[in-house]
Amino acid sequence: NSDDKTTKNDDKTSNADEKAIIVVFHAILSNKFDWDNDNKIVIRGQGPVFYGWNKDGVHFSTEKDIDKQLLVHGVFSIPLRLASYRCAYKYVILSKKNKPMYEELVEYQSRFGGFVNRCLVIEGKHVTEKKIFHKYDGFIYPKPGAISWVFSSAPAISDRKAFFRTFFPKWSGFYVNSFDSKIELAEALHSLECLVEGTSADRTSTSGFVERRIVDSRKLRLGECIEQILMPKVMKNLEVLESDTNVGRVRVHAVISSVIIAYVFTLNHVNLKAEQYDILLKSLRIPPDEEVCSEFAKSINEFDDKILSSLNKIILEFYQQSSKTSLVVNWLPALPLLHFLRGESKPFEDVNCEESVGTTNWKWWGWQDLPYRDIRRHITE
């Protein structure tokens, strides 16, 4: 199936004593395949990462989701010394008699002759011992014409959107219902980063030439999918914060959920309507309650340093954007959140009155790095 030469791997990638990264593959089998329960799905690909195009392959498990689609999952351990290799691979359906049917990357034509294969590329920032790297591969299609079907780009875009919704991380801060309470924030953000990359672009290898092929964003409209998934949770968070019957822990979860959603929206350039901006800003208001504020500060301190640093940067961008479009009455009450995130102040802490008041310093006002001149103009207009 591939004209890429297989590199011999005398050292067996499955050496249990080596330091390794765990790669978890996710895909959906297209219903264009004539699937039989006796069939098996494997990955075959280049060495030294994979075992070769003519070997048994890496076996995958399958399960049906609520839409009766066949979800494909596989876990593969790769030694760190091999993680920088860019190796071609494909999904293969094996019949009961082990007759192989290779998938076809129907969205791409070969530019150099030879077969178009998938390619495993793991960026250096992910290469850490025992780290789990998620590889989201979208739909697996058969060769057009092989079983009486014709490829069309429009259904392929719809399939990408369906795949994205299916594998969107089930973190409790993203969903009102149907979430997985075992998923931690760091895992959810990493999975989402990998999912966005896997849905919006593909790594391919043709005759050893590796490309990153970007999907037309005007057709994919991934931002709309993200907004449709997350806005119901923002609405619920606002409802929680505006109710006096909820305990402090529940209200803190609502604020943190909205912070992370604002982070996701900004990081992925999701375009919100003015009224959606206002709703999100209202859900970022920390209630003037000592218990809630203390619990919020405690939760923030438990964030990983890398997450907190990235969070501060991206949330500042969100405030910069919203301050130009939203009403001041909605924007200013949400400002203490930024102060707490940046460590500029602590809730219910006594203010040191011995220091001189720097009213000419925008940092003193809590507006550091914000477009204060535009804000001031917006207030006076």
C-alpha positions as CSV (number, residue, x, y, z in Angstrom):
1,N,0.0,0.0,0.0
2,S,2.9,2.4,0.6
3,D,5.9,3.3,-1.5
4,D,7.7,4.6,1.6
5,K,10.6,2.4,2.5
6,T,10.3,0.6,5.8
7,T,13.2,1.2,8.1
8,K,14.3,-1.9,9.9
9,N,13.7,-1.8,13.6
10,D,16.0,-4.3,15.3
11,D,15.4,-2.8,18.7
12,K,11.6,-3.5,19.0
13,T,9.7,-0.3,19.9
14,S,7.8,-2.2,22.7
15,N,10.8,-2.5,25.0
16,A,9.2,-2.1,28.4
17,D,12.4,-0.9,30.1
18,E,12.7,2.2,27.9
19,K,11.5,5.7,28.7
20,A,8.5,6.2,26.5
21,I,5.6,8.4,25.6
22,I,2.1,7.0,25.3
23,V,0.2,7.8,22.1
24,V,-3.6,7.3,22.1
25,F,-5.1,7.2,18.6
26,H,-8.8,8.1,18.1
27,A,-10.8,7.7,14.9
28,I,-14.3,6.8,13.6
29,L,-14.8,4.1,11.0
30,S,-16.9,5.4,8.1
31,N,-20.2,3.5,7.5
32,K,-19.0,3.2,3.9
33,F,-17.1,0.2,5.1
34,D,-18.9,-3.2,5.1
35,W,-18.1,-3.9,8.7
36,D,-18.3,-7.4,10.1
37,N,-17.9,-8.2,13.8
38,D,-15.2,-10.7,12.9
39,N,-13.1,-7.9,11.4
40,K,-10.2,-6.3,13.1
41,I,-8.7,-2.8,12.8
42,V,-4.9,-2.3,13.0
43,I,-2.4,0.3,12.2
44,R,0.5,-0.5,9.8
45,G,3.3,1.8,9.0
46,Q,6.9,2.7,8.7
47,G,9.6,1.7,11.1
48,P,11.2,2.4,13.4
49,V,8.1,3.6,15.2
50,F,5.7,1.1,13.6
51,Y,6.5,-2.5,12.7
52,G,6.4,-2.3,8.9
53,W,3.7,-2.3,6.2
54,N,3.6,-6.1,5.9
55,K,3.6,-6.9,9.7
56,D,0.7,-7.7,11.9
57,G,0.2,-4.1,13.0
58,V,-0.9,-2.3,16.1
59,H,-4.4,-3.7,17.2
60,F,-7.2,-1.3,18.0
61,S,-10.4,-1.6,20.0
62,T,-13.8,-0.5,18.8
63,E,-17.1,0.6,20.4
64,K,-20.4,2.0,19.2
65,D,-21.5,5.4,20.3
66,I,-25.0,6.8,20.6
67,D,-25.2,7.5,16.9
68,K,-24.2,3.9,16.2
69,Q,-20.9,4.9,14.8
70,L,-17.9,2.7,15.3
71,L,-15.3,4.5,17.4
72,V,-11.8,3.3,17.1
73,H,-9.2,3.6,19.9
74,G,-5.6,2.4,20.2
75,V,-2.8,2.9,22.7
76,F,0.8,2.7,21.6
77,S,4.0,3.2,23.6
78,I,6.8,4.8,21.7
79,P,10.4,5.1,23.2
80,L,11.5,8.7,23.6
81,R,14.5,8.0,21.4
82,L,12.1,7.4,18.5
83,A,9.5,10.1,19.2
84,S,11.2,12.6,16.8
85,Y,10.8,10.2,13.8
86,R,8.1,11.1,11.3
87,C,6.7,7.8,10.2
88,A,3.9,7.1,7.7
89,Y,1.0,4.9,8.7
90,K,-2.5,3.8,7.8
91,Y,-5.5,2.1,9.3
92,V,-6.1,-1.4,7.9
93,I,-9.3,-3.5,8.2
94,L,-8.5,-7.2,8.4
95,S,-11.1,-9.7,7.5
96,K,-11.7,-13.0,9.3
97,K,-9.1,-14.5,7.0
98,N,-6.7,-11.6,7.6
99,K,-7.3,-10.2,4.1
100,P,-6.3,-6.5,4.4
101,M,-8.3,-3.5,3.2
102,Y,-6.3,-0.3,3.5
103,E,-8.0,3.0,4.2
104,E,-7.8,5.8,1.6
105,L,-7.2,9.5,2.5
106,V,-9.9,10.5,0.2
107,E,-9.5,14.3,0.8
108,Y,-6.0,14.4,-0.6
109,Q,-4.5,13.7,-4.0
110,S,-0.9,12.6,-4.4
111,R,1.3,15.5,-5.6
112,F,4.5,13.5,-6.1
113,G,3.3,10.1,-7.2
114,G,2.9,7.2,-4.8
115,F,0.5,6.7,-1.9
116,V,-0.8,9.4,0.4
117,N,-0.4,8.1,4.0
118,R,-1.0,9.5,7.4
119,C,2.1,10.7,9.3
120,L,2.7,10.6,13.0
121,V,4.4,13.9,14.1
122,I,4.9,14.5,17.8
123,E,6.1,18.1,18.6
124,G,8.9,18.4,21.0
125,K,6.8,20.1,23.7
126,H,4.8,16.9,24.0
127,V,7.8,14.5,24.2
128,T,8.0,13.7,27.9
129,E,8.3,10.4,29.7
130,K,4.9,8.8,30.5
131,K,3.0,11.7,29.0
132,I,-0.1,10.8,27.1
133,F,-0.3,12.4,23.6
134,H,-3.7,12.2,21.8
135,K,-3.7,11.7,18.1
136,Y,-7.1,12.5,16.6
137,D,-7.4,11.0,13.1
138,G,-11.0,11.8,12.1
139,F,-12.9,9.4,9.9
140,I,-11.5,6.3,8.2
141,Y,-12.7,5.9,4.6
142,P,-12.3,3.1,2.1
143,K,-11.1,3.7,-1.5
144,P,-13.9,5.4,-3.5
145,G,-15.4,3.0,-6.1
146,A,-14.1,0.0,-4.2
147,I,-17.5,-0.6,-2.6
148,S,-19.7,1.6,-4.7
149,W,-19.4,5.0,-3.2
150,V,-18.3,8.3,-4.6
151,F,-16.4,10.8,-2.5
152,S,-17.7,14.4,-1.9
153,S,-15.9,17.1,0.0
154,A,-19.1,18.4,1.7
155,P,-19.9,15.2,3.7
156,A,-16.2,15.0,4.6
157,I,-16.5,18.5,6.3
158,S,-19.7,17.3,8.1
159,D,-17.8,14.2,9.3
160,R,-15.0,16.4,10.7
161,K,-17.5,18.4,12.7
162,A,-19.3,15.3,13.9
163,F,-15.9,13.8,14.9
164,F,-15.0,17.0,16.8
165,R,-18.3,17.0,18.7
166,T,-17.9,13.3,19.5
167,F,-14.4,13.6,21.0
168,F,-14.7,17.1,22.6
169,P,-13.3,16.6,26.2
170,K,-16.0,15.7,28.7
171,W,-14.6,17.9,31.5
172,S,-17.2,19.0,34.0
173,G,-16.5,22.6,33.3
174,F,-17.5,22.3,29.7
175,Y,-20.9,20.5,30.0
176,V,-24.1,21.0,32.0
177,N,-24.7,17.2,31.9
178,S,-23.1,14.1,30.5
179,F,-19.6,14.9,31.7
180,D,-16.8,12.6,33.1
181,S,-16.0,13.7,36.6
182,K,-12.6,11.8,36.4
183,I,-11.2,14.2,33.7
184,E,-8.9,16.8,35.2
185,L,-8.5,20.3,33.7
186,A,-4.9,19.8,32.5
187,E,-6.0,16.6,30.6
188,A,-9.0,18.3,29.1
189,L,-7.0,21.3,27.8
190,H,-4.3,19.0,26.3
191,S,-6.9,16.8,24.7
192,L,-8.7,19.8,23.3
193,E,-5.5,21.3,21.8
194,C,-4.8,18.0,20.1
195,L,-8.4,17.6,18.9
196,V,-8.4,21.1,17.4
197,E,-5.1,20.4,15.6
198,G,-6.3,16.9,14.4
199,T,-9.6,18.3,13.1
200,S,-8.3,21.4,11.4
201,A,-5.2,19.9,9.8
202,D,-3.7,16.6,8.7
203,R,-0.2,15.4,8.6
204,T,0.5,13.3,5.5
205,S,3.5,11.5,4.0
206,T,3.9,10.9,0.3
207,S,7.0,9.1,-0.8
208,G,8.7,10.3,2.4
209,F,7.6,13.9,1.9
210,V,5.8,15.1,5.0
211,E,3.1,17.9,4.8
212,R,0.8,19.6,7.2
213,R,-2.4,20.0,5.1
214,I,-4.8,22.7,6.5
215,V,-8.6,22.2,6.1
216,D,-10.4,25.3,4.7
217,S,-11.5,27.1,7.9
218,R,-14.3,28.9,6.0
219,K,-16.0,25.6,5.4
220,L,-15.1,23.9,8.7
221,R,-16.1,26.7,11.0
222,L,-14.7,25.1,14.1
223,G,-15.3,28.2,16.1
224,E,-19.1,27.8,15.7
225,C,-18.8,24.2,16.9
226,I,-16.9,25.3,20.0
227,E,-19.4,28.1,20.7
228,Q,-22.4,25.7,20.3
229,I,-20.8,23.2,22.7
230,L,-19.8,25.6,25.5
231,M,-22.3,28.5,25.6
232,P,-25.0,26.3,27.3
233,K,-22.5,25.8,30.2
234,V,-21.8,29.6,30.4
235,M,-25.6,30.2,30.7
236,K,-25.8,27.6,33.4
237,N,-22.8,29.2,35.2
238,L,-24.5,32.6,35.2
239,E,-27.6,31.0,36.6
240,V,-25.6,29.4,39.4
241,L,-23.9,32.7,40.3
242,E,-27.1,34.7,40.4
243,S,-28.7,32.3,42.8
244,D,-28.3,32.8,46.5
245,T,-29.1,29.1,47.3
246,N,-25.9,27.6,45.9
247,V,-23.0,26.9,48.3
248,G,-19.6,28.5,47.8
249,R,-17.9,25.5,46.2
250,V,-20.6,25.3,43.5
251,R,-20.3,29.0,42.7
252,V,-16.5,28.7,42.6
253,H,-16.8,25.9,40.1
254,A,-19.0,28.1,37.9
255,V,-16.5,30.9,37.9
256,I,-13.6,28.6,37.1
257,S,-15.6,27.0,34.3
258,S,-16.3,30.4,32.8
259,V,-12.7,31.4,33.0
260,I,-11.6,28.3,31.1
261,I,-14.3,28.7,28.5
262,A,-13.3,32.3,28.0
263,Y,-9.7,31.0,27.6
264,V,-10.8,28.4,25.0
265,F,-12.9,31.0,23.1
266,T,-10.0,33.4,22.9
267,L,-7.3,30.8,22.1
268,N,-9.3,29.4,19.2
269,H,-10.5,32.8,17.9
270,V,-14.2,32.1,18.5
271,N,-16.4,35.0,17.3
272,L,-19.1,35.8,19.8
273,K,-22.1,38.0,19.5
274,A,-22.2,41.1,21.7
275,E,-24.9,39.6,23.9
276,Q,-22.8,36.4,24.3
277,Y,-19.8,38.5,25.4
278,D,-22.0,40.2,28.0
279,I,-23.3,36.9,29.3
280,L,-19.8,35.5,29.6
281,L,-18.5,38.6,31.4
282,K,-21.4,38.4,33.9
283,S,-20.4,34.8,34.6
284,L,-16.9,36.0,35.4
285,R,-18.0,38.2,38.3
286,I,-16.7,36.8,41.5
287,P,-19.4,37.2,44.2
288,P,-18.4,39.5,47.1
289,D,-18.4,36.6,49.5
290,E,-15.3,35.8,51.6
291,E,-15.9,32.0,51.4
292,V,-16.3,32.1,47.6
293,C,-13.3,34.4,47.1
294,S,-11.1,32.3,49.3
295,E,-12.1,29.1,47.6
296,F,-11.4,30.7,44.2
297,A,-8.0,31.8,45.3
298,K,-7.2,28.4,46.6
299,S,-8.3,26.7,43.4
300,I,-6.2,29.1,41.3
301,N,-3.1,28.3,43.4
302,E,-3.6,24.6,42.6
303,F,-3.3,25.2,38.9
304,D,-0.1,24.0,37.1
305,D,2.3,26.9,36.6
306,K,2.3,26.4,32.8
307,I,-1.5,26.4,32.7
308,L,-1.7,29.5,35.0
309,S,0.9,31.4,32.9
310,S,-1.0,30.6,29.7
311,L,-4.3,31.4,31.3
312,N,-3.1,34.9,32.4
313,K,-1.9,35.7,28.9
314,I,-5.0,34.5,27.1
315,I,-7.6,35.9,29.6
316,L,-5.9,39.3,29.3
317,E,-6.5,39.1,25.5
318,F,-10.1,38.3,26.2
319,Y,-10.4,41.3,28.5
320,Q,-8.7,43.5,25.9
321,Q,-11.2,42.4,23.2
322,S,-14.3,42.6,25.4
323,S,-13.4,46.0,26.8
324,K,-13.7,47.5,23.3
325,T,-17.1,46.0,22.6
326,S,-19.0,45.4,25.8
327,L,-20.7,47.9,28.0
328,V,-18.6,49.2,30.9
329,V,-21.4,48.2,33.3
330,N,-20.8,44.6,32.3
331,W,-17.0,44.7,31.9
332,L,-15.8,46.5,35.0
333,P,-17.5,44.1,37.6
334,A,-15.5,41.2,36.0
335,L,-12.2,43.0,36.4
336,P,-11.4,41.7,39.9
337,L,-11.0,38.2,38.4
338,L,-8.1,39.4,36.3
339,H,-6.5,40.9,39.4
340,F,-6.8,37.7,41.3
341,L,-5.4,35.6,38.4
342,R,-2.4,37.9,38.1
343,G,-1.8,38.0,41.8
344,E,-2.2,41.8,42.0
345,S,-4.5,41.6,44.9
346,K,-6.0,39.0,47.2
347,P,-9.6,38.7,48.3
348,F,-10.5,40.4,51.6
349,E,-6.8,41.3,52.3
350,D,-6.2,44.6,54.1
351,V,-4.8,47.3,51.9
352,N,-1.4,48.8,52.9
353,C,-2.2,52.5,53.4
354,E,1.4,53.5,54.2
355,E,2.4,53.3,50.5
356,S,1.9,56.4,48.4
357,V,-1.2,56.3,46.1
358,G,-0.1,56.1,42.5
359,T,-3.3,57.5,40.8
360,T,-1.3,58.4,37.7
361,N,-0.1,54.8,37.3
362,W,-2.5,52.6,35.3
363,K,-1.1,49.5,37.2
364,W,-2.3,51.1,40.4
365,W,-5.8,51.3,39.0
366,G,-5.6,47.6,38.0
367,W,-5.6,48.3,34.3
368,Q,-2.0,47.2,33.4
369,D,-1.7,46.1,29.8
370,L,-5.4,47.0,29.1
371,P,-6.4,49.6,26.4
372,Y,-7.3,52.1,29.1
373,R,-7.4,55.1,26.7
374,D,-10.1,53.3,24.6
375,I,-11.9,52.3,27.8
376,R,-11.8,55.9,29.2
377,R,-13.1,57.2,25.9
378,H,-15.9,54.5,25.9
379,I,-16.9,55.6,29.4
380,T,-17.2,59.3,28.6
381,E,-19.0,58.8,25.3
